[in-house]
Amino acid sequence: MISLVDLLLEKRFKTYSTLVLVEHSPDSFITNILDEIRAVTRVVVVNNETPENIKENTGLIRVRIITTKPPRKAFELVKKDALASIPDLKAFKYDPNKIQQVD
């Protein structure tokens, strides 16, 4: 069982970050998609890193999560939750090999 001190210090939690390519419907804006991704469980930070030359209705974002699960499993859960809860989100693609632990 986890001690209260460990829980308060979040010792069992780890933070991970990766770049995600998102595709959204033409009638939505990337800023609205980012706000909705921020509401997904485990997500703590979302930053827009979309270059100007990327195709329309597509965005490149950095997603940072906090979890006790292995990083690949945690990002899969975030992807599943995001695609299920955000109707205008059409794709959520990332490279599992590029996930980085954040200190």
Steps between C-alpha positions, in 0.01 A plus 500: 500500500624851419580727793342840535838670466575315174155589369542867581847506345367313195794257513320229307402733217721563201467771237544426129492715188480441126402670175157412364366561150129577520251531217170676556185578307506800264241692702705496822807692614822355641470718812163344583644151447790582734259617770304178474816285513602686817181364661594136434597293804878481563577805278671784685645720224424546128705736283444586135819447297338502157733631227351743250555269203290209632183403315166645598294336779818349644699600804823396670471518877711405799303306760627447853330244724534379858444134579593196703465278192769417242531790251383314189189370674428842648523678163277235342240571769529873435459440126196279555338749739572797272360334188192383692423830671590761236264472200705735276824306559560264207852368573747491790836365377826474690817293492522279814880499463513881540333511843732670749490502876492852643676566830 
